């Protein structure tokens, strides 16, 4: 049997992370193969084509920043671009930089195996191809493994059912049908508000209501696009200095210093009208850490819901009361709450009465109540952060798998490198910063490039983060998490703590110290000569 062909690096995924990695590996002069499970670039934005899919980050901050000319030449059509528009942008980038010659499409990586004798990875795809490489870079993102509830009777359902993250390329006709949507997270909200006008009846099954911020989405005029290009440098600076990598300035004021509740409410009113995440990030800087401020901010949103939704019983069901604002990732909506004023929309609270099974004609709750449906849509989220890498069948030192390593939680140094898995770099791995993904990707790929610069200069064949560095990073992530109010929302199963998947260990899966704080940690590691990494030329002795 002939040896697997050899390249310097293998990249898994051709979304934002994989595409940005191509640029960096070219800078390093390294040969590469990029494997993508889909038939086109896009990653998340290739797979998530469900009705209403769009970003929750403003378009001028949800893009690549490595090439200013690219930023100046592209025109976004809307404040918050839709999935087709993000996909169109990514196709443009792939074409502009001739990336397809490095990408193998329709090839899902289903195994990676580290050889301690050679310090090489062997990467295997579901097409049967094997490639060896020195450096393995994964760009799988946080949301690559959909979670579908294990509901009895699904195979008996006589209608159609879909998962939002695996939505068909072909058009799905929902017009005039009775549709059930299970899940009211960010994805469910986008689906619900989009399909309600066309379906005969929409039944929404909600376990936990969310603090849905008004998106205030709108088309961008030529004058607005000209302004964005004029302010490109300012937008870049804002993005990389903002706590969650959004193109906006911080509030530069503390709600705890506003003693009059009425004055604080007026501040919140301005943020609510501005739309997007500005309610949380441009009003006060301590909403996620100060209980009084959070309580006032939460009640403000609840009162907005009560004012919008005509039926008071439905309004109260839509009001989050069991977690602080920010305890779950707040979604954006565009007339989401108004949707429940429609006569063809019904809200069902399944917290006290969960869905027990799928029947041939619909759904049955634990109480025995039944709801008929022609179509069921599962908007039930993801096995996030650890799921994509854990399911990729990655075998490191001693043939230990990432899945086994992470049973009690990950320990990724800087959210990038796991001890025991040399020469593996995870872009958007667990314990990376909880922030807008494209800017995080930019900084992580740049950092990986610096690590490889040193390794190549030193002739190192094996680069591995130390267990001590991973443990210290985990401790820091945990410390920062518990400085916030976020843990008070654990009962509502926030996905970014692993709490949404039954049986999954609830642990700290994200760095909440902000984008600027994270960049400072990357710079500290680089300027200190990479103390969290062991770089060796020869294999470790047995």
C-alpha positions as CSV (number, residue, x, y, z in Angstrom):
1,X,0.0,0.0,0.0
2,X,1.4,3.4,-1.0
3,X,2.0,6.1,1.5
4,X,-0.5,8.9,1.8
5,X,0.4,12.0,-0.1
6,X,2.1,14.7,2.0
7,X,1.5,18.4,2.3
8,X,2.7,20.8,5.0
9,X,-0.7,21.6,6.3
10,X,-4.3,20.4,6.2
11,X,-7.2,22.8,6.9
12,X,-10.6,21.4,7.8
13,X,-13.5,23.6,6.7
14,X,-13.9,26.3,4.1
15,X,-15.9,28.9,6.0
16,X,-14.4,32.1,7.4
17,X,-11.8,30.2,9.4
18,X,-10.6,28.0,6.6
19,X,-10.6,30.7,4.0
20,X,-8.6,33.0,6.3
21,X,-6.1,30.1,6.9
22,X,-5.5,29.8,3.2
23,X,-4.2,33.4,3.2
24,X,-2.0,32.8,6.2
25,X,-0.5,29.6,5.0
26,X,0.3,31.2,1.6
27,X,2.2,33.9,3.5
28,X,4.2,31.2,5.2
29,X,4.9,29.5,1.9
30,X,3.4,26.2,3.0
31,X,1.7,23.6,0.8
32,X,-1.8,22.7,1.9
33,X,-5.0,20.8,1.3
34,X,-8.4,22.2,2.5
35,X,-11.3,19.8,3.0
36,X,-14.8,21.0,3.0
37,X,-17.9,18.8,3.5
38,X,-20.1,21.2,1.5
39,X,-20.1,21.8,-2.2
40,X,-19.2,25.5,-1.8
41,X,-17.4,27.8,0.5
42,X,-19.3,29.4,3.4
43,X,-19.2,27.0,6.4
44,X,-22.0,28.0,8.7
45,X,-23.4,30.2,6.0
46,X,-23.5,27.3,3.5
47,X,-25.4,24.9,5.8
48,X,-27.7,27.3,7.6
49,X,-30.0,28.3,4.8
50,X,-33.3,28.1,6.7
51,X,-36.0,30.7,6.2
52,X,-35.0,34.1,7.7
53,X,-31.3,33.2,8.4
54,X,-29.2,36.3,8.8
55,X,-26.3,37.6,10.9
56,X,-26.8,39.2,14.3
57,X,-23.7,41.4,13.7
58,X,-23.9,44.4,11.5
59,X,-22.6,43.7,8.0
60,X,-19.7,46.1,8.2
61,X,-18.3,44.1,11.2
62,X,-19.1,40.6,9.9
63,X,-16.4,40.3,7.2
64,X,-12.7,39.8,6.6
65,X,-10.3,42.5,7.7
66,X,-7.0,41.2,6.3
67,X,-7.4,43.2,3.0
68,X,-8.6,46.8,3.1
69,X,-9.2,46.9,-0.6
70,X,-11.6,43.9,-0.2
71,X,-13.5,45.9,2.5
72,X,-13.7,49.0,0.3
73,X,-14.9,47.3,-2.8
74,X,-17.7,45.2,-1.3
75,X,-21.2,46.7,-1.0
76,X,-23.5,45.1,1.7
77,X,-27.2,45.5,0.9
78,X,-28.5,45.5,4.4
79,X,-27.6,46.4,8.0
80,X,-27.8,42.7,9.0
81,X,-27.1,40.6,5.9
82,X,-29.1,37.6,5.1
83,X,-27.6,34.1,4.6
84,X,-27.7,34.4,0.8
85,X,-25.8,37.7,1.0
86,X,-23.1,36.4,3.4
87,X,-22.7,33.4,1.1
88,X,-22.4,35.6,-1.9
89,X,-19.7,37.6,-0.2
90,X,-17.7,34.5,0.7
91,X,-18.0,33.2,-2.8
92,X,-16.6,36.6,-4.0
93,X,-13.7,36.3,-1.6
94,X,-12.9,32.8,-2.7
95,X,-12.9,33.9,-6.4
96,X,-11.0,37.1,-5.8
97,X,-8.1,35.3,-4.0
98,X,-8.3,32.1,-6.2
99,X,-8.9,29.9,-3.2
100,X,-10.6,27.0,-4.8
101,X,-7.4,25.5,-6.1
102,X,-6.6,24.5,-2.5
103,X,-10.1,23.3,-1.6
104,X,-11.5,19.8,-2.0
105,X,-15.3,20.1,-1.8
106,X,-17.8,17.3,-0.8
107,X,-15.1,15.7,1.4
108,X,-15.8,15.5,5.2
109,X,-12.9,14.8,7.4
110,X,-13.9,11.8,9.6
111,X,-10.6,11.0,11.3
112,X,-7.2,12.5,12.1
113,X,-4.4,10.4,13.7
114,X,-1.1,11.7,15.1
115,X,2.1,9.6,14.6
116,X,4.5,10.1,17.5
117,X,7.4,8.6,15.5
118,X,7.2,11.1,12.7
119,X,5.3,14.0,14.3
120,X,2.9,13.9,11.4
121,X,-0.9,13.8,11.2
122,X,-2.8,11.4,8.9
123,X,-6.1,13.0,7.9
124,X,-8.9,10.8,6.5
125,X,-12.0,11.8,4.6
126,X,-15.3,10.1,4.0
127,X,-14.4,9.7,0.4
128,X,-11.6,7.4,1.4
129,X,-8.7,9.8,0.8
130,X,-5.8,10.0,3.2
131,X,-3.3,12.9,3.4
132,X,-0.3,13.3,5.8
133,X,0.7,16.7,7.1
134,X,2.9,18.4,9.7
135,X,0.3,21.0,10.8
136,X,-3.5,20.4,11.2
137,X,-5.7,23.4,11.4
138,X,-9.4,23.1,12.1
139,X,-11.9,25.7,11.2
140,X,-15.1,24.0,12.2
141,X,-16.6,26.8,14.3
142,X,-18.8,26.4,17.3
143,X,-22.1,25.5,15.7
144,X,-21.2,22.6,13.4
145,X,-23.0,19.7,15.1
146,X,-26.8,20.1,15.2
147,X,-28.6,18.8,18.2
148,X,-31.9,17.0,17.5
149,X,-34.0,15.9,20.5
150,X,-34.4,12.2,20.8
151,X,-38.1,12.2,20.5
152,X,-40.0,8.9,20.2
153,X,-42.2,8.5,17.2
154,X,-40.4,10.7,14.7
155,X,-40.2,7.9,12.2
156,X,-44.0,7.6,12.3
157,X,-44.7,11.2,11.4
158,X,-46.6,11.3,8.1
159,X,-45.6,14.9,7.3
160,X,-42.3,16.6,6.6
161,X,-39.7,17.5,9.2
162,X,-36.6,19.6,8.9
163,X,-33.6,20.7,11.0
164,X,-32.7,24.3,10.5
165,X,-29.0,23.7,10.3
166,X,-29.5,21.0,7.6
167,X,-32.1,22.9,5.5
168,X,-32.4,21.5,2.0
169,X,-31.0,23.5,-0.9
170,X,-34.3,22.9,-2.8
171,X,-37.1,25.3,-1.9
172,X,-39.4,24.1,0.9
173,X,-43.0,25.1,0.3
174,X,-44.7,26.0,3.6
175,X,-47.5,28.0,2.1
176,X,-50.9,27.0,3.5
177,X,-49.5,24.3,5.8
178,X,-49.8,23.7,9.5
179,X,-46.2,24.1,10.9
180,X,-44.8,23.3,14.3
181,X,-41.5,25.0,15.4
182,X,-39.7,23.5,18.3
183,X,-37.2,25.9,19.8
184,X,-37.1,29.6,20.4
185,X,-33.4,30.4,20.3
186,X,-31.8,32.8,17.8
187,X,-32.5,30.4,14.9
188,X,-36.1,29.6,15.9
189,X,-36.9,33.3,16.3
190,X,-35.7,34.0,12.7
191,X,-37.7,31.1,11.3
192,X,-40.9,32.0,13.3
193,X,-41.0,35.7,12.3
194,X,-40.3,34.8,8.6
195,X,-42.7,32.0,7.9
196,X,-45.7,33.2,10.0
197,X,-47.2,35.2,7.1
198,X,-47.3,32.3,4.7
199,X,-48.3,29.3,6.7
200,X,-51.9,28.3,7.5
201,X,-51.1,28.0,11.2
202,X,-47.9,28.2,13.2
203,X,-47.6,26.5,16.5
204,X,-44.5,27.6,18.5
205,X,-43.2,25.2,21.2
206,X,-41.2,27.3,23.7
207,X,-39.3,26.0,26.7
208,X,-37.4,29.2,27.6
209,X,-38.4,32.7,26.4
210,X,-35.6,35.0,25.4
211,X,-34.7,38.6,25.7
212,X,-35.1,39.3,22.0
213,X,-33.5,42.6,21.0
214,X,-35.1,44.6,18.1
215,X,-32.9,44.3,15.0
216,X,-34.1,47.4,13.3
217,X,-32.7,45.9,10.1
218,X,-32.9,48.0,7.0
219,X,-31.6,48.3,3.5
220,X,-28.4,50.4,3.2
221,X,-28.5,53.4,0.8
222,X,-25.6,54.4,-1.4
223,X,-24.9,57.3,1.0
224,X,-24.7,55.0,4.0
225,X,-22.4,52.6,2.1
226,X,-20.2,55.6,1.2
227,X,-20.0,56.6,4.8
228,X,-19.1,53.0,5.9
229,X,-16.2,53.0,3.4
230,X,-15.1,56.5,4.5
231,X,-15.0,55.2,8.1
232,X,-13.4,51.8,7.3
233,X,-10.4,52.4,9.6
234,X,-12.5,53.6,12.5
235,X,-14.9,50.6,12.1
236,X,-11.8,48.2,12.2
237,X,-10.5,49.9,15.3
238,X,-13.9,49.7,17.0
239,X,-14.4,46.1,16.1
240,X,-11.1,44.8,17.5
241,X,-11.4,46.9,20.7
242,X,-15.0,46.1,21.5
243,X,-15.7,43.6,24.2
244,X,-17.7,41.4,21.8
245,X,-16.0,42.5,18.6
246,X,-18.9,44.6,17.3
247,X,-18.3,47.7,15.3
248,X,-19.5,50.1,18.0
249,X,-18.0,52.2,20.8
250,X,-18.6,51.2,24.4
251,X,-21.0,53.1,26.5
252,X,-18.2,54.6,28.7
253,X,-20.7,54.9,31.6
254,X,-21.7,52.6,34.4
255,X,-25.4,52.0,35.2
256,X,-24.4,51.5,38.8
257,X,-23.4,55.2,38.9
258,X,-26.9,56.2,37.7
259,X,-28.8,56.4,40.9
260,X,-32.2,57.4,39.5
261,X,-34.0,54.4,37.9
262,X,-35.9,56.7,35.6
263,X,-32.7,58.1,34.2
264,X,-31.4,54.6,33.6
265,X,-34.6,53.6,31.8
266,X,-34.2,56.7,29.5
267,X,-30.7,55.4,28.7
268,X,-32.1,52.0,27.9
269,X,-34.8,53.5,25.7
270,X,-32.2,55.0,23.4
271,X,-30.3,51.7,23.1
272,X,-33.6,49.9,22.3
273,X,-34.4,52.3,19.5
274,X,-30.9,52.0,18.1
275,X,-31.5,48.3,17.6
276,X,-29.2,45.3,17.4
277,X,-27.0,44.6,20.3
278,X,-26.7,48.4,21.1
279,X,-29.2,48.0,23.9
280,X,-26.7,45.9,25.8
281,X,-23.4,47.4,24.7
282,X,-23.9,51.1,24.1
283,X,-26.1,52.0,27.1
284,X,-24.0,51.0,30.1
285,X,-20.9,48.9,30.5
286,X,-21.9,46.9,33.6
287,X,-25.2,45.3,32.6
288,X,-23.7,41.8,32.7
289,X,-22.1,42.3,36.1
290,X,-24.3,44.5,38.2
291,X,-27.5,42.9,39.6
292,X,-29.5,46.1,40.0
293,X,-28.6,47.3,36.5
294,X,-29.4,43.9,35.0
295,X,-32.8,43.8,36.8
296,X,-33.8,47.2,35.5
297,X,-32.6,46.3,32.0
298,X,-34.5,43.0,32.1
299,X,-37.8,44.5,33.3
300,X,-37.5,47.2,30.7
301,X,-37.5,44.5,28.0
302,X,-40.4,42.6,29.7
303,X,-42.4,45.8,29.6
304,X,-41.7,46.2,25.9
305,X,-43.0,42.7,25.4
306,X,-46.1,43.5,27.4
307,X,-46.7,46.6,25.3
308,X,-46.2,44.8,22.0
309,X,-48.1,41.6,22.5
310,X,-51.9,42.1,22.7
311,X,-52.8,39.0,24.7
312,X,-51.5,39.4,28.3
313,X,-51.2,35.7,28.9
314,X,-49.1,35.2,25.8
315,X,-47.1,38.3,26.6
316,X,-46.2,36.9,30.1
317,X,-45.2,33.5,28.5
318,X,-42.8,35.4,26.2
319,X,-41.2,37.3,29.2
320,X,-38.0,35.8,30.4
321,X,-38.1,35.5,34.2
322,X,-35.7,32.7,35.1
323,X,-32.3,34.1,33.8
324,X,-30.6,37.5,33.8
325,X,-30.4,39.4,30.5
326,X,-27.2,38.0,29.1
327,X,-27.6,34.7,31.0
328,X,-28.5,33.2,27.6
329,X,-27.2,34.6,24.4
330,X,-29.8,37.3,23.5
331,X,-31.1,37.0,19.9
332,X,-32.1,39.7,17.5
333,X,-35.6,39.8,16.1
334,X,-37.4,41.8,13.4
335,X,-41.0,42.0,14.5
336,X,-40.7,38.7,16.4
337,X,-43.0,39.7,19.3
338,X,-45.5,41.2,16.9
339,X,-45.7,37.8,15.3
340,X,-47.7,36.6,18.3
341,X,-50.5,39.1,17.5
342,X,-51.3,37.1,14.4
343,X,-54.5,35.0,14.5
344,X,-52.6,32.1,12.9
345,X,-49.9,31.8,15.5
346,X,-50.2,29.9,18.8
347,X,-47.6,29.8,21.6
348,X,-47.3,26.6,23.6
349,X,-45.3,26.6,26.9
350,X,-43.5,23.2,27.1
351,X,-41.5,24.0,30.2
352,X,-44.2,22.5,32.6
353,X,-45.5,20.2,29.9
354,X,-42.7,18.9,27.6
355,X,-43.1,17.3,24.2
356,X,-43.3,13.6,24.9
357,X,-43.5,12.1,21.4
358,X,-44.1,12.7,17.8
359,X,-47.3,11.1,16.5
360,X,-48.2,10.3,12.8
361,X,-50.2,13.6,12.8
362,X,-48.2,15.9,14.9
363,X,-47.0,16.2,18.5
364,X,-48.1,15.0,21.9
365,X,-47.2,16.6,25.2
366,X,-46.6,14.8,28.5
367,X,-50.0,15.9,29.6
368,X,-51.6,14.1,26.6
369,X,-52.4,17.3,24.8
370,X,-52.0,16.9,21.0
371,X,-51.2,19.4,18.3
372,X,-51.6,18.5,14.6
373,X,-49.0,19.6,12.1
374,X,-48.1,19.0,8.4
375,X,-44.5,20.1,9.0
376,X,-42.2,20.0,12.0
377,X,-39.2,22.3,12.2
378,X,-36.5,21.5,14.8
379,X,-34.7,24.7,15.8
380,X,-33.1,23.0,18.8
381,X,-29.6,24.3,18.5
382,X,-26.2,22.6,18.5
383,X,-23.8,20.5,20.5
384,X,-21.8,23.7,20.5
385,X,-18.1,24.5,20.9
386,X,-16.8,21.0,21.8
387,X,-19.1,19.1,19.5
388,X,-17.6,19.7,16.1
389,X,-14.0,18.7,17.1
390,X,-15.1,15.9,19.4
391,X,-17.1,14.3,16.6
392,X,-14.3,14.5,14.1
393,X,-12.5,11.4,15.5
394,X,-9.2,13.1,16.4
395,X,-6.5,10.8,17.9
396,X,-3.5,12.4,19.6
397,X,-0.7,11.2,21.8
398,X,-1.3,7.6,23.0
399,X,-4.2,7.3,20.6
400,X,-6.3,9.3,23.0
401,X,-9.2,11.1,21.4
402,X,-10.4,14.7,21.9
403,X,-13.8,13.3,22.7
404,X,-12.4,11.3,25.6
405,X,-10.1,14.2,26.6
406,X,-13.1,16.5,27.0
407,X,-15.4,14.3,29.0
408,X,-14.8,16.6,32.0
409,X,-14.3,19.7,29.8
410,X,-11.6,21.1,27.5
411,X,-8.3,22.7,28.5
412,X,-7.3,24.6,25.4
413,X,-4.5,27.1,25.8
414,X,-5.9,30.4,24.5
415,X,-8.8,28.4,23.1
416,X,-6.5,27.1,20.3
417,X,-4.3,24.2,21.5
418,X,-4.9,21.1,23.6
419,X,-2.0,19.4,25.4
420,X,-1.5,15.9,24.0
421,X,-2.5,16.9,20.5
422,X,0.7,18.3,19.0
423,X,0.7,20.4,15.8
424,X,-3.1,20.8,16.0
425,X,-4.6,24.3,16.1
426,X,-8.3,24.9,16.5
427,X,-9.7,28.1,15.2
428,X,-12.9,28.9,17.1
429,X,-12.1,26.1,19.4
430,X,-13.7,25.8,22.9
431,X,-12.6,28.4,25.4
432,X,-12.0,31.0,22.7
433,X,-13.5,34.5,23.2
434,X,-17.3,34.8,23.1
435,X,-17.5,37.4,20.4
436,X,-18.4,38.0,16.8
437,X,-16.6,35.2,14.9
438,X,-14.9,36.8,11.9
439,X,-12.8,39.2,14.0
440,X,-11.9,36.4,16.4
441,X,-10.9,34.3,13.4
442,X,-8.6,37.0,12.1
443,X,-6.7,37.3,15.4
444,X,-6.5,33.5,16.0
445,X,-5.2,32.8,12.5
446,X,-2.6,35.6,12.8
447,X,-1.5,34.1,16.1
448,X,-1.2,30.6,14.6
449,X,0.8,32.1,11.9
450,X,3.2,33.6,14.4
451,X,3.5,30.2,16.2
452,X,4.4,28.6,12.9
453,X,6.8,31.4,12.0
454,X,8.8,30.5,15.2
455,X,8.5,26.7,14.7
456,X,9.7,27.0,11.1
457,X,12.6,29.3,12.0
458,X,13.7,26.9,14.9
459,X,13.2,23.8,12.8
460,X,10.7,22.5,15.3
461,X,8.7,19.5,14.1
462,X,6.5,19.2,17.1
463,X,4.6,22.1,18.7
464,X,2.4,21.3,21.7
465,X,0.8,23.4,24.4
466,X,1.7,22.4,27.9
467,X,-0.8,21.0,30.3
468,X,0.0,23.8,32.7
469,X,-0.9,26.4,30.1
470,X,-4.2,24.7,29.3
471,X,-5.1,24.5,33.0
472,X,-4.2,28.1,33.6
473,X,-6.3,29.2,30.7
474,X,-9.3,27.2,31.9
475,X,-8.9,28.7,35.4
476,X,-8.9,32.2,33.9
477,X,-12.0,31.5,31.8
478,X,-13.8,30.1,34.8
479,X,-12.8,33.0,37.0
480,X,-14.0,35.6,34.5
481,X,-17.3,33.7,34.0
482,X,-18.0,33.8,37.7
483,X,-17.4,37.6,37.8
484,X,-20.5,37.9,35.7
485,X,-24.2,37.2,36.2
486,X,-24.1,34.6,33.5
487,X,-24.0,31.5,35.8
488,X,-27.4,32.5,37.2
489,X,-28.9,31.4,33.9
490,X,-27.7,27.8,34.0
491,X,-31.2,26.4,34.7
492,X,-32.2,27.7,31.3
493,X,-29.5,25.7,29.5
494,X,-27.2,28.2,27.8
495,X,-25.5,26.5,24.9
496,X,-22.2,28.4,25.4
497,X,-21.8,26.5,28.7
498,X,-22.8,23.1,27.3
499,X,-26.0,23.1,29.3
500,X,-28.4,22.6,26.3
501,X,-27.3,19.0,25.6
502,X,-28.5,16.3,28.0
503,X,-25.7,14.4,29.6
504,X,-23.0,16.9,28.5
505,X,-20.8,18.3,31.2
506,X,-21.6,21.9,32.1
507,X,-18.3,23.7,32.1
508,X,-16.7,26.9,31.0
509,X,-16.6,26.8,27.3
510,X,-15.8,30.4,26.4
511,X,-13.5,33.3,27.4
512,X,-15.7,36.2,28.5
513,X,-12.9,38.7,29.0
514,X,-13.6,40.6,25.8
515,X,-12.0,40.8,22.4
516,X,-9.4,43.4,23.5
517,X,-8.5,41.3,26.6
518,X,-8.1,38.2,24.4
519,X,-5.9,40.0,21.9
520,X,-3.8,41.2,24.8
521,X,-3.4,37.6,25.9
522,X,-2.3,36.5,22.4
523,X,0.2,39.4,22.3
524,X,1.5,38.4,25.8
525,X,2.1,34.8,24.6
526,X,3.8,36.0,21.4
527,X,6.0,38.6,23.0
528,X,7.0,36.2,25.8
529,X,8.4,33.7,23.2
530,X,5.4,31.4,23.4
531,X,5.9,30.1,27.0
532,X,2.7,28.1,26.8
533,X,4.1,25.9,24.0
534,X,6.8,23.2,23.9
535,X,8.6,23.2,20.6
536,X,10.7,20.2,19.8
537,X,12.6,19.0,16.7
538,X,12.8,15.3,17.7
539,X,10.1,13.0,18.8
540,X,9.5,12.7,22.6
541,X,11.5,9.7,23.8
542,X,9.3,6.7,24.7
